[in-house]
């Protein structure tokens, strides 16, 4: 399917409520982080934490709250398209890659006393999870074409 | 699982995109089923069988 502007706009409209609702929550996360880490400049700590946690909170809200009916409807209708199968397989791969990757990098970091590698930060987990999901999905798509 | 989807589709003069639209699925799904890379869900298998006015067993057969 060609990803047109209208498709993007439709998709964006669908997630707008989650994006909007998650913003104050992300700011609250930023404030909490700044409060617990007074050694960092407050505004930078709030902004950095808010920016990092916003997409995660938005995704969680979309999946757990706003998209719940759609998800249930999709499950009940037994959606049988191959894209759903790719998505599920890629999600499983990303989960295991993230878990395994975190353990591996954390172990290496601890063993070699690399502070920047262990403990693993949120950004590492996010990049690993999203990256492995994207690569896995693209590989499956290419394989089945 | 082996299937006769490509054969039935050709016999009905349908393109993969047209069949996908009729069945309410994606063209990629039809391609993957025809190539034997993807086994359809039971609801989709029933839809296919219903559309071609036959039974699931007449279209899909387990690998021997």
Backbone of each chain as ProteinMPNN parsed JSONL, in Angstrom:
{"seq_chain_A": "XXXXXXXXXXXXXXXXXXXXXXXXXXXXXXXXXXXXXXXXXXXXXXXXXXXXXXXXXXXXXXXXXXXXXXXXXXXXXXXXXXXXXXXXXXXXXXXXXXXXXXXXXXXXXXXXXXXXXXXXXXXXXXXXXXXXXXXXXXXXXXXXX", "coords_chain_A": {"N_chain_A": [[0.844, -1.197, 0.0], [0.533, 2.216, -0.818], [1.933, 4.812, 1.007], [0.263, 7.478, 1.55], [-0.157, 11.077, 1.895], [-2.652, 11.576, 3.012], [-3.157, 9.181, 4.288], [-1.214, 9.227, 6.258], [-2.084, 11.463, 7.664], [-4.576, 10.57, 8.553], [-3.785, 8.489, 10.225], [-2.328, 9.94, 12.073], [-4.304, 11.558, 13.163], [-5.705, 9.692, 14.529], [-4.058, 9.062, 16.655], [-3.746, 11.415, 17.982], [-5.276, 12.199, 20.376], [-4.04, 10.57, 22.329], [-1.416, 11.495, 22.209], [-1.762, 14.119, 23.047], [-2.865, 13.783, 25.643], [-0.792, 12.495, 26.898], [1.174, 14.329, 27.173], [1.095, 16.136, 29.549], [1.6, 14.143, 31.433], [4.138, 13.296, 30.692], [5.54, 15.602, 31.233], [5.215, 15.64, 33.98], [6.687, 13.396, 34.614], [9.182, 14.365, 33.908], [9.438, 16.419, 35.795], [9.484, 14.923, 38.12], [11.826, 13.489, 37.73], [13.681, 15.596, 37.707], [13.387, 16.494, 40.297], [14.348, 14.296, 41.742], [16.925, 14.257, 40.884], [18.794, 16.523, 41.624], [21.27, 17.458, 40.915], [21.433, 17.976, 38.23], [20.745, 20.647, 35.833], [17.599, 22.118, 36.355], [15.647, 22.828, 34.34], [16.683, 21.609, 32.046], [16.766, 18.928, 32.822], [14.023, 18.395, 33.244], [13.027, 18.864, 30.654], [14.524, 17.011, 29.078], [13.837, 14.507, 30.191], [11.089, 14.586, 29.821], [10.873, 14.668, 27.026], [12.025, 12.201, 26.369], [10.314, 10.398, 27.634], [7.804, 10.951, 26.637], [6.995, 9.8, 23.998], [6.839, 7.12, 24.806], [4.928, 7.063, 26.857], [2.77, 8.035, 25.416], [2.424, 6.009, 23.51], [1.801, 3.877, 25.201], [-0.607, 4.802, 26.336], [-2.165, 4.939, 24.033], [-2.297, 2.262, 23.218], [-3.237, 0.926, 25.522], [-5.507, 2.306, 26.285], [-6.893, 4.227, 24.406], [-6.923, 2.774, 22.003], [-8.069, 0.465, 22.638], [-10.636, -0.618, 22.123], [-10.53, -0.905, 19.367], [-8.473, -2.746, 19.183], [-9.567, -4.948, 20.523], [-11.72, -5.46, 18.812], [-10.347, -6.148, 16.51], [-9.1, -8.472, 17.365], [-11.308, -10.095, 17.886], [-12.425, -10.336, 15.378], [-10.644, -11.946, 14.189], [-8.423, -11.223, 12.552], [-6.838, -11.858, 9.541], [-4.622, -11.104, 8.017], [-1.415, -10.994, 6.374], [0.292, -9.014, 7.176], [-0.33, -8.547, 9.837], [0.634, -10.872, 10.951], [3.36, -10.545, 10.414], [3.83, -8.297, 11.975], [3.335, -9.287, 14.558], [5.311, -11.246, 14.749], [7.595, -9.716, 14.445], [7.363, -8.099, 16.691], [7.674, -9.954, 18.73], [10.293, -10.765, 18.212], [11.614, -8.341, 18.654], [11.127, -7.992, 21.362], [12.566, -10.146, 22.54], [15.098, -9.541, 21.559], [15.536, -7.114, 22.802], [15.465, -7.808, 25.536], [17.524, -9.765, 25.645], [19.621, -8.267, 24.583], [19.848, -6.204, 26.47], [20.631, -7.66, 28.733], [23.039, -8.703, 27.776], [24.572, -6.376, 27.088], [24.497, -5.101, 29.54], [25.842, -6.966, 31.11], [28.382, -7.003, 29.887], [29.1, -4.351, 30.321], [29.155, -4.248, 33.132], [31.158, -6.112, 33.646], [33.402, -4.992, 32.438], [33.566, -2.629, 33.711], [32.367, -0.331, 32.583], [30.921, 2.603, 32.804], [29.132, 3.983, 31.177], [27.863, 2.025, 29.86], [26.736, 0.294, 31.63], [24.76, 0.877, 34.405], [22.264, 0.107, 31.916], [20.823, 2.666, 30.056], [17.624, 4.269, 29.502], [17.453, 5.139, 26.883], [19.122, 3.377, 25.449], [17.723, 0.951, 25.635], [15.381, 1.636, 24.334], [16.25, 2.287, 21.729], [17.344, -0.153, 20.953], [15.087, -1.834, 21.134], [13.19, -0.635, 19.356], [14.726, -0.546, 17.033], [15.342, -3.277, 16.546], [12.786, -4.233, 16.182], [11.963, -2.849, 13.869], [13.875, -3.718, 11.965], [13.397, -6.458, 12.0], [10.73, -6.59, 11.103], [11.003, -5.493, 8.526], [12.713, -7.368, 7.392], [11.135, -9.701, 7.432], [9.099, -8.878, 5.733], [10.48, -8.563, 3.35], [11.351, -11.17, 2.946], [8.962, -12.555, 2.484], [7.995, -11.51, 0.159]], "CA_chain_A": [[0.0, 0.0, 0.0], [1.304, 3.445, -0.852], [1.682, 5.641, 2.179], [-0.001, 8.828, 1.066], [-0.285, 12.104, 2.938], [-3.933, 11.407, 3.716], [-3.009, 8.03, 5.177], [-0.44, 9.69, 7.413], [-2.944, 12.37, 8.427], [-5.58, 9.745, 9.227], [-3.101, 7.779, 11.32], [-1.956, 10.94, 13.071], [-5.537, 11.983, 13.824], [-6.094, 8.591, 15.414], [-3.224, 9.025, 17.864], [-3.654, 12.756, 18.578], [-5.704, 12.251, 21.778], [-3.019, 9.945, 23.192], [-0.259, 12.402, 22.239], [-2.131, 15.278, 23.87], [-3.041, 13.379, 27.052], [0.463, 12.02, 27.485], [2.1, 15.458, 27.383], [1.243, 16.488, 30.972], [2.206, 13.022, 32.158], [5.574, 13.338, 30.387], [6.069, 16.731, 32.004], [5.254, 15.193, 35.379], [7.858, 12.502, 34.701], [10.34, 15.255, 33.869], [9.509, 17.109, 37.089], [9.886, 13.901, 39.104], [13.244, 13.212, 37.475], [14.448, 16.769, 38.14], [13.325, 16.516, 41.769], [15.193, 13.225, 42.27], [18.302, 14.47, 40.42], [19.006, 17.975, 41.714], [22.59, 17.846, 40.411], [21.277, 18.46, 36.851], [19.935, 21.867, 35.711], [16.19, 21.709, 36.431], [14.907, 22.924, 33.065], [17.225, 20.592, 31.122], [16.328, 17.609, 33.306], [12.583, 18.262, 32.959], [12.833, 18.767, 29.195], [15.109, 15.77, 28.564], [13.022, 13.367, 30.63], [9.774, 14.699, 29.184], [11.027, 14.297, 25.607], [12.297, 10.756, 26.288], [9.192, 9.567, 28.1], [6.556, 11.302, 25.931], [6.538, 8.774, 23.052], [6.535, 5.856, 25.486], [3.635, 7.232, 27.539], [1.75, 8.172, 24.363], [2.19, 4.671, 22.95], [1.113, 3.081, 26.222], [-1.991, 5.29, 26.419], [-2.868, 4.56, 22.792], [-2.534, 0.813, 23.196], [-3.999, 0.443, 26.679], [-6.749, 3.033, 26.521], [-7.628, 4.725, 23.238], [-7.029, 1.8, 20.921], [-8.488, -0.805, 23.218], [-11.795, -1.137, 21.396], [-10.081, -1.341, 18.04], [-7.682, -3.969, 19.375], [-10.502, -6.033, 20.828], [-12.486, -5.762, 17.593], [-9.447, -6.856, 15.588], [-8.89, -9.828, 17.889], [-12.536, -10.869, 17.733], [-12.689, -10.624, 13.963], [-9.639, -12.912, 13.744], [-7.76, -10.638, 11.377], [-5.97, -12.883, 8.991], [-3.694, -10.64, 6.991], [-0.023, -11.369, 6.599], [0.955, -7.905, 7.863], [-0.519, -8.77, 11.273], [1.581, -11.935, 11.315], [4.705, -9.926, 10.433], [3.885, -7.4, 13.137], [3.435, -10.094, 15.775], [6.617, -11.908, 14.775], [8.601, -8.674, 14.67], [7.25, -7.658, 18.086], [8.287, -10.999, 19.559], [11.747, -10.677, 17.999], [12.101, -7.126, 19.321], [11.097, -8.232, 22.803], [13.699, -10.996, 22.925], [16.343, -8.814, 21.265], [15.708, -6.093, 23.844], [15.831, -8.481, 26.785], [18.853, -10.357, 25.477], [20.579, -7.178, 24.381], [20.061, -5.522, 27.754], [21.43, -8.546, 29.582], [24.375, -8.8, 27.204], [25.287, -5.105, 27.25], [24.648, -4.869, 30.977], [26.903, -7.871, 31.574], [29.662, -6.496, 29.373], [29.371, -3.087, 31.016], [29.552, -4.537, 34.517], [32.431, -6.838, 33.658], [34.504, -4.12, 32.027], [33.446, -1.378, 34.478], [32.059, 0.788, 31.691], [29.771, 3.262, 33.408], [28.155, 4.423, 30.187], [27.179, 0.851, 29.31], [25.992, -0.374, 32.688], [23.487, 0.315, 33.965], [21.769, 0.525, 30.613], [19.847, 3.749, 30.135], [16.364, 4.125, 28.775], [17.674, 5.36, 25.452], [19.676, 2.155, 24.861], [16.645, -0.035, 25.52], [14.441, 2.125, 23.333], [16.872, 2.152, 20.412], [17.462, -1.585, 20.675], [13.743, -2.375, 20.916], [12.609, -0.093, 18.121], [15.581, -0.955, 15.926], [15.182, -4.706, 16.245], [11.431, -4.405, 15.644], [11.931, -2.359, 12.488], [14.678, -4.608, 11.121], [12.717, -7.743, 11.912], [9.542, -6.416, 10.245], [11.447, -5.304, 7.138], [13.275, -8.628, 6.91], [10.007, -10.601, 7.178], [8.393, -8.36, 4.566], [11.31, -8.857, 2.191], [11.368, -12.626, 2.779], [7.683, -13.063, 1.984], [7.608, -10.893, -1.11]], "C_chain_A": [[0.881, 1.25, 0.0], [0.914, 4.319, 0.336], [1.487, 7.079, 1.715], [-0.097, 9.796, 2.239], [-1.568, 11.921, 3.731], [-3.881, 10.226, 4.683], [-2.28, 8.44, 6.451], [-1.312, 10.579, 8.304], [-4.003, 11.586, 9.209], [-4.968, 9.043, 10.434], [-2.768, 8.739, 12.453], [-3.18, 11.382, 13.869], [-5.97, 10.935, 14.858], [-5.311, 8.612, 16.736], [-3.113, 10.38, 18.567], [-4.123, 12.813, 20.034], [-4.656, 11.672, 22.738], [-1.808, 10.849, 23.325], [-0.551, 13.577, 23.175], [-2.207, 14.902, 25.353], [-1.721, 12.989, 27.702], [1.423, 13.166, 27.784], [2.215, 15.872, 28.854], [1.877, 15.381, 31.8], [3.724, 12.993, 31.945], [6.239, 14.478, 31.157], [6.201, 16.365, 33.483], [6.445, 14.257, 35.604], [9.142, 13.327, 34.748], [10.547, 15.945, 35.211], [9.991, 16.152, 38.177], [11.38, 13.604, 38.986], [14.116, 14.364, 37.984], [14.509, 16.845, 39.666], [14.28, 15.485, 42.38], [16.662, 13.393, 41.867], [18.651, 15.965, 40.451], [20.367, 18.435, 41.183], [22.53, 18.341, 38.959], [20.505, 19.781, 36.85], [18.457, 21.497, 35.568], [15.495, 21.712, 35.067], [15.367, 21.856, 32.073], [16.743, 19.204, 31.533], [14.854, 17.377, 33.001], [12.381, 18.023, 31.465], [13.332, 17.434, 28.656], [14.249, 14.567, 28.936], [11.648, 13.385, 29.962], [9.845, 14.241, 27.726], [11.225, 12.789, 25.462], [11.062, 9.928, 26.647], [7.892, 9.83, 27.342], [6.113, 10.218, 24.935], [6.147, 7.459, 23.72], [5.17, 5.935, 26.164], [2.509, 7.322, 26.504], [1.398, 6.806, 23.768], [1.405, 3.807, 23.94], [-0.354, 3.494, 26.334], [-2.8, 4.841, 25.207], [-3.252, 3.081, 22.827], [-3.482, 0.39, 24.322], [-5.352, 1.123, 26.851], [-7.487, 3.349, 25.234], [-7.877, 3.656, 22.171], [-7.625, 0.48, 21.393], [-9.662, -1.438, 22.461], [-11.394, -1.676, 20.037], [-9.303, -2.647, 18.151], [-8.597, -5.165, 19.642], [-11.289, -6.455, 19.596], [-11.631, -6.56, 16.613], [-9.23, -8.293, 16.042], [-10.121, -10.699, 17.649], [-12.807, -11.232, 16.277], [-11.665, -11.604, 13.4], [-8.921, -12.434, 12.511], [-6.73, -11.603, 10.835], [-5.0, -12.376, 7.963], [-2.242, -10.894, 7.401], [0.728, -10.263, 7.345], [0.827, -8.053, 9.384], [0.462, -9.83, 11.768], [2.995, -11.386, 11.379], [4.867, -9.084, 11.69], [4.097, -8.207, 14.415], [4.809, -10.739, 15.892], [7.725, -10.894, 15.07], [8.573, -8.193, 16.131], [7.895, -8.67, 19.019], [9.808, -10.949, 19.438], [12.321, -9.487, 18.748], [12.143, -7.312, 20.833], [12.31, -9.038, 23.242], [15.026, -10.304, 22.661], [16.614, -7.778, 22.352], [16.15, -6.729, 25.151], [17.251, -9.034, 26.717], [19.924, -9.294, 25.359], [20.896, -6.456, 25.675], [20.936, -6.355, 28.676], [22.874, -8.584, 29.106], [25.177, -7.523, 27.455], [25.523, -4.789, 28.725], [25.774, -5.708, 31.555], [28.271, -7.399, 31.16], [30.081, -5.245, 30.143], [29.842, -3.315, 32.44], [30.93, -5.172, 34.57], [33.605, -5.919, 33.359], [34.501, -2.77, 32.755], [33.27, -0.168, 33.573], [30.773, 1.443, 32.193], [28.694, 3.616, 32.399], [27.366, 3.241, 29.606], [26.352, 0.143, 30.376], [25.889, 0.563, 33.884], [23.028, 0.902, 32.627], [20.705, 1.607, 30.794], [18.618, 3.458, 29.307], [16.572, 4.227, 27.266], [18.212, 4.103, 24.775], [18.575, 1.133, 24.613], [15.68, 0.349, 24.415], [14.99, 1.915, 21.923], [16.948, 0.684, 20.014], [16.096, -2.19, 20.34], [13.16, -1.931, 19.598], [13.407, -0.559, 16.913], [15.381, -2.409, 15.554], [13.785, -4.981, 15.694], [11.397, -4.009, 14.168], [12.69, -3.296, 11.553], [13.973, -5.941, 10.914], [11.516, -7.664, 10.974], [9.962, -6.308, 8.778], [11.999, -6.602, 6.559], [12.152, -9.609, 6.559], [9.281, -10.195, 5.906], [9.158, -8.718, 3.289], [11.299, -10.354, 1.888], [10.098, -13.124, 2.099], [7.242, -12.438, 0.67], [7.903, -11.791, -2.29]], "O_chain_A": [[1.862, 1.322, 0.74], [-0.264, 4.531, 0.623], [2.459, 7.807, 1.515], [-0.115, 9.397, 3.404], [-1.588, 12.083, 4.951], [-4.48, 10.262, 5.758], [-2.661, 8.065, 7.56], [-1.286, 10.468, 9.529], [-4.292, 11.892, 10.366], [-5.554, 9.006, 11.516], [-2.904, 8.407, 13.63], [-3.113, 11.558, 15.086], [-6.523, 11.26, 15.909], [-5.828, 8.233, 17.787], [-2.472, 10.493, 19.613], [-3.441, 13.417, 20.862], [-4.419, 12.216, 23.817], [-1.231, 10.969, 24.406], [0.291, 13.974, 23.981], [-1.68, 15.612, 26.209], [-1.55, 13.134, 28.913], [2.372, 13.004, 28.551], [3.33, 15.954, 29.37], [2.606, 15.65, 32.755], [4.492, 12.71, 32.865], [7.351, 14.338, 31.665], [7.172, 16.734, 34.144], [7.116, 14.315, 36.634], [10.06, 13.036, 35.514], [11.67, 16.048, 35.705], [10.794, 16.516, 39.036], [12.095, 13.484, 39.981], [15.153, 14.141, 38.609], [15.532, 17.207, 40.247], [14.933, 15.748, 43.389], [17.542, 12.749, 42.439], [18.786, 16.591, 39.399], [20.604, 19.632, 41.017], [23.438, 19.032, 38.497], [19.7, 20.026, 37.749], [18.109, 20.652, 34.744], [14.844, 20.74, 34.685], [14.557, 21.272, 31.353], [16.357, 18.4, 30.685], [14.472, 16.295, 32.553], [11.665, 17.108, 31.06], [12.644, 16.791, 27.864], [13.968, 13.712, 28.096], [11.113, 12.343, 29.587], [8.973, 13.51, 27.256], [10.671, 12.168, 24.555], [10.801, 8.889, 26.041], [6.972, 9.014, 27.398], [4.975, 9.756, 25.009], [5.238, 6.767, 23.261], [4.36, 5.014, 26.067], [1.432, 6.757, 26.695], [0.228, 6.491, 23.553], [0.469, 3.102, 23.563], [-1.238, 2.643, 26.418], [-3.952, 4.422, 25.326], [-4.381, 2.706, 22.509], [-4.404, -0.397, 24.11], [-6.245, 0.572, 27.494], [-8.569, 2.818, 24.985], [-8.923, 3.647, 21.522], [-7.677, -0.495, 20.645], [-9.671, -2.641, 22.199], [-11.842, -2.739, 19.606], [-9.453, -3.542, 17.32], [-8.426, -6.241, 19.069], [-11.501, -7.644, 19.357], [-12.098, -7.504, 15.977], [-9.181, -9.215, 15.227], [-10.015, -11.864, 17.267], [-13.348, -12.297, 15.981], [-11.798, -12.049, 12.26], [-8.82, -13.164, 11.525], [-5.869, -12.1, 11.561], [-4.578, -13.144, 7.098], [-1.901, -10.992, 8.579], [1.689, -10.54, 8.063], [1.753, -7.727, 10.127], [1.042, -9.71, 12.847], [3.751, -11.72, 12.291], [5.888, -9.144, 12.375], [4.931, -7.858, 15.249], [5.403, -10.78, 16.969], [8.657, -11.164, 15.828], [9.615, -7.917, 16.726], [8.577, -8.303, 19.976], [10.524, -11.074, 20.431], [13.365, -9.587, 19.391], [13.069, -6.852, 21.501], [13.0, -8.67, 24.193], [15.972, -10.453, 23.434], [17.755, -7.582, 22.772], [17.086, -6.259, 25.799], [18.069, -8.804, 27.607], [20.996, -9.401, 25.954], [22.05, -6.132, 25.954], [21.855, -5.844, 29.316], [23.81, -8.511, 29.902], [26.298, -7.566, 27.96], [26.578, -4.287, 29.113], [26.559, -5.238, 32.378], [29.209, -7.388, 31.958], [31.231, -5.094, 30.555], [30.787, -2.68, 32.909], [31.761, -4.83, 35.411], [34.674, -6.051, 33.954], [35.311, -1.889, 32.465], [33.912, 0.867, 33.75], [29.68, 0.902, 32.026], [27.502, 3.564, 32.701], [26.341, 3.427, 28.949], [25.374, -0.533, 30.057], [26.935, 1.02, 34.346], [23.361, 2.032, 32.271], [19.793, 1.458, 31.607], [18.587, 2.517, 28.514], [15.955, 3.504, 26.484], [17.813, 3.787, 23.654], [18.492, 0.53, 23.543], [15.218, -0.501, 23.654], [14.287, 1.428, 21.038], [16.652, 0.325, 18.874], [15.963, -2.958, 19.388], [12.689, -2.75, 18.81], [12.832, -0.924, 15.887], [15.263, -2.74, 14.374], [13.611, -5.854, 14.844], [10.871, -4.74, 13.328], [12.203, -3.627, 10.472], [13.951, -6.485, 9.81], [11.303, -8.554, 10.151], [9.37, -6.937, 7.902], [11.785, -6.906, 5.386], [12.203, -10.27, 5.522], [8.894, -11.041, 5.1], [8.568, -9.118, 2.286], [11.245, -10.761, 0.727], [10.149, -14.007, 1.243], [6.203, -12.816, 0.128], [7.637, -11.418, -3.432]]}, "seq_chain_B": "XXXXXXXXXXXXXXXXXXXXXXXXXXXXXXXXXXXXXXXXXXXXXXXXXXXXXXXXXXXXXXXX", "coords_chain_B": {"N_chain_B": [[1.335, -25.626, 4.293], [-0.361, -26.662, 1.403], [-1.98, -25.075, -1.402], [-4.732, -24.218, -3.634], [-5.187, -21.692, -4.45], [-4.146, -19.771, -6.275], [-4.68, -20.989, -8.689], [-7.512, -21.171, -8.65], [-8.129, -18.481, -8.516], [-7.111, -17.515, -10.946], [-8.739, -18.951, -12.671], [-11.128, -17.688, -12.244], [-10.606, -15.302, -13.315], [-9.492, -13.212, -11.84], [-7.542, -10.575, -10.429], [-4.776, -10.399, -8.093], [-5.045, -8.204, -6.442], [-7.744, -7.565, -6.771], [-9.017, -9.821, -5.717], [-8.126, -9.643, -3.113], [-9.418, -7.334, -2.299], [-12.099, -8.091, -2.442], [-12.142, -10.017, -0.465], [-11.551, -8.561, 1.71], [-8.964, -8.182, 2.631], [-5.336, -7.795, 2.47], [-3.362, -7.249, -0.533], [-0.838, -8.288, -0.361], [-1.225, -10.327, 1.435], [-2.672, -12.186, -0.076], [-0.732, -12.783, -1.998], [1.228, -13.956, -0.357], [-0.154, -16.177, 0.645], [-0.654, -17.621, -1.709], [1.918, -18.28, -2.437], [2.512, -20.048, -0.51], [3.647, -19.227, 1.824], [2.316, -18.241, 3.924], [-0.179, -19.196, 6.131], [-3.629, -18.875, 6.027], [-5.928, -17.354, 8.426], [-8.616, -19.063, 10.14], [-11.181, -17.744, 9.791], [-10.572, -16.267, 7.444], [-9.938, -18.299, 5.658], [-12.424, -19.536, 5.454], [-13.833, -17.462, 4.27], [-12.564, -17.353, 1.783], [-13.164, -19.888, 0.769], [-15.939, -19.711, 0.704], [-16.28, -17.65, -1.125], [-15.348, -18.804, -3.504], [-17.184, -20.731, -3.744], [-16.851, -23.323, -2.65], [-15.313, -25.893, -0.605], [-13.2, -25.608, 2.296], [-11.385, -27.702, 2.392], [-11.145, -28.356, -0.249], [-9.569, -26.421, -1.237], [-7.359, -25.96, 0.439], [-4.707, -28.05, 1.433], [-3.049, -30.206, 3.715], [0.55, -30.269, 4.174], [2.335, -32.998, 2.747]], "CA_chain_B": [[0.078, -26.067, 3.706], [-0.47, -26.376, -0.032], [-3.313, -24.562, -1.735], [-5.057, -24.017, -5.052], [-5.745, -20.342, -4.538], [-3.726, -19.119, -7.52], [-5.41, -21.673, -9.779], [-8.915, -20.745, -8.58], [-8.194, -17.045, -8.828], [-6.933, -17.381, -12.389], [-9.937, -19.495, -13.328], [-12.194, -16.688, -12.115], [-10.146, -14.081, -13.974], [-9.307, -12.152, -10.843], [-6.169, -10.206, -10.059], [-4.54, -10.561, -6.648], [-5.598, -7.011, -5.767], [-9.215, -7.659, -6.783], [-9.412, -10.857, -4.749], [-7.858, -9.094, -1.77], [-10.475, -6.365, -1.986], [-13.338, -8.845, -2.22], [-12.035, -10.753, 0.81], [-11.296, -7.613, 2.796], [-7.605, -8.342, 3.166], [-4.357, -7.07, 1.661], [-2.828, -7.975, -1.702], [0.337, -9.027, 0.109], [-1.711, -11.551, 2.078], [-2.989, -13.125, -1.161], [0.559, -13.213, -2.56], [1.89, -14.859, 0.602], [-0.906, -17.447, 0.704], [-0.424, -18.343, -2.963], [3.295, -18.814, -2.437], [2.624, -21.021, 0.572], [4.458, -18.679, 2.912], [1.431, -17.793, 5.001], [-1.442, -19.932, 6.254], [-4.652, -17.916, 6.45], [-6.706, -17.664, 9.629], [-9.825, -19.831, 9.812], [-12.2, -16.887, 9.163], [-10.199, -15.919, 6.071], [-10.066, -19.529, 4.861], [-13.859, -19.697, 5.191], [-14.218, -16.423, 3.305], [-12.04, -17.773, 0.477], [-13.964, -21.04, 0.331], [-17.292, -19.211, 0.423], [-16.243, -16.853, -2.352], [-15.192, -19.694, -4.658], [-18.291, -21.695, -3.633], [-16.315, -24.671, -2.448], [-14.99, -26.109, 0.811], [-11.8, -25.319, 2.653], [-10.562, -28.875, 2.036], [-10.925, -28.364, -1.701], [-8.572, -25.383, -1.56], [-6.146, -26.131, 1.26], [-4.371, -29.419, 1.838], [-1.842, -30.207, 4.551], [1.783, -30.772, 3.536], [2.491, -34.448, 2.923]], "C_chain_B": [[0.055, -25.701, 2.215], [-1.869, -25.842, -0.326], [-3.473, -24.329, -3.237], [-5.576, -22.597, -5.299], [-5.401, -19.668, -5.864], [-4.511, -19.67, -8.706], [-6.876, -21.209, -9.819], [-9.064, -19.276, -8.97], [-8.063, -16.805, -10.327], [-8.176, -17.842, -13.141], [-11.097, -18.5, -13.276], [-11.793, -15.343, -12.725], [-9.949, -12.9, -13.035], [-7.826, -11.831, -10.654], [-6.023, -10.415, -8.54], [-5.154, -9.402, -5.873], [-7.119, -7.099, -5.681], [-9.695, -8.685, -5.767], [-9.223, -10.353, -3.312], [-8.971, -8.143, -1.36], [-11.787, -7.074, -1.659], [-13.318, -9.506, -0.836], [-11.772, -9.837, 1.994], [-9.944, -7.807, 3.436], [-6.629, -7.605, 2.255], [-3.868, -7.933, 0.498], [-1.628, -8.817, -1.293], [-0.07, -10.341, 0.77], [-2.015, -12.606, 1.013], [-1.699, -13.679, -1.764], [1.21, -14.25, -1.643], [1.17, -16.196, 0.699], [-0.617, -18.266, -0.551], [0.968, -18.968, -3.022], [3.523, -19.826, -1.329], [3.46, -20.537, 1.736], [3.616, -18.281, 4.102], [0.155, -18.622, 4.981], [-2.52, -18.98, 6.753], [-5.328, -18.343, 7.742], [-7.967, -18.417, 9.191], [-10.922, -18.948, 9.209], [-11.871, -16.532, 7.711], [-10.317, -17.131, 5.154], [-11.534, -19.779, 4.506], [-14.34, -18.688, 4.152], [-13.804, -16.839, 1.893], [-12.914, -18.897, -0.09], [-15.373, -20.591, -0.081], [-17.307, -18.451, -0.898], [-16.16, -17.756, -3.583], [-16.224, -20.834, -4.654], [-17.777, -23.131, -3.555], [-16.026, -24.839, -0.952], [-13.514, -25.805, 1.05], [-10.891, -26.468, 2.205], [-10.265, -28.943, 0.538], [-9.838, -27.357, -2.11], [-7.254, -25.639, -0.833], [-5.94, -27.603, 1.616], [-3.094, -29.388, 2.669], [-0.638, -30.729, 3.783], [1.9, -32.266, 3.784], [3.942, -34.775, 3.253]], "O_chain_B": [[0.404, -24.586, 1.826], [-2.819, -26.12, 0.406], [-2.502, -24.255, -3.99], [-6.316, -22.353, -6.252], [-6.265, -19.064, -6.501], [-4.942, -18.934, -9.593], [-7.408, -20.895, -10.884], [-10.006, -18.891, -9.663], [-8.797, -16.006, -10.909], [-8.608, -17.217, -14.11], [-11.946, -18.482, -14.168], [-12.546, -14.371, -12.658], [-10.205, -11.749, -13.39], [-6.973, -12.717, -10.716], [-7.005, -10.583, -7.818], [-5.71, -9.587, -4.791], [-7.713, -6.755, -4.66], [-10.662, -8.448, -5.043], [-10.044, -10.605, -2.43], [-9.411, -8.147, -0.21], [-12.492, -6.702, -0.721], [-14.329, -9.549, -0.135], [-11.769, -10.28, 3.143], [-9.787, -7.622, 4.643], [-7.052, -6.868, 1.364], [-3.944, -9.161, 0.532], [-1.422, -9.916, -1.807], [0.644, -11.34, 0.68], [-1.663, -13.774, 1.172], [-1.581, -14.879, -2.01], [1.682, -15.29, -2.102], [1.814, -17.239, 0.821], [-0.363, -19.467, -0.466], [1.16, -20.045, -3.587], [4.607, -20.399, -1.221], [3.931, -21.336, 2.545], [4.149, -18.012, 5.179], [-0.508, -18.738, 3.95], [-2.347, -18.342, 7.792], [-5.313, -19.516, 8.115], [-8.332, -18.405, 8.015], [-11.54, -19.339, 8.219], [-12.754, -16.496, 6.855], [-10.747, -17.006, 4.007], [-11.845, -20.188, 3.387], [-15.142, -19.01, 3.275], [-14.57, -16.704, 0.939], [-13.337, -18.867, -1.246], [-15.914, -21.044, -1.09], [-18.236, -18.592, -1.693], [-16.825, -17.502, -4.587], [-16.143, -21.768, -5.451], [-18.213, -24.016, -4.292], [-16.45, -24.019, -0.137], [-12.707, -25.755, 0.122], [-9.786, -26.248, 1.71], [-9.26, -29.517, 0.117], [-9.271, -27.447, -3.199], [-6.177, -25.545, -1.421], [-6.865, -28.297, 2.039], [-2.168, -28.636, 2.366], [-0.779, -31.529, 2.858], [1.608, -32.751, 4.877], [4.284, -35.943, 3.439]]}, "name": "protein", "num_of_chains": 2, "seq": "XXXXXXXXXXXXXXXXXXXXXXXXXXXXXXXXXXXXXXXXXXXXXXXXXXXXXXXXXXXXXXXXXXXXXXXXXXXXXXXXXXXXXXXXXXXXXXXXXXXXXXXXXXXXXXXXXXXXXXXXXXXXXXXXXXXXXXXXXXXXXXXXXXXXXXXXXXXXXXXXXXXXXXXXXXXXXXXXXXXXXXXXXXXXXXXXXXXXXXXXXXXXXXXXX"}
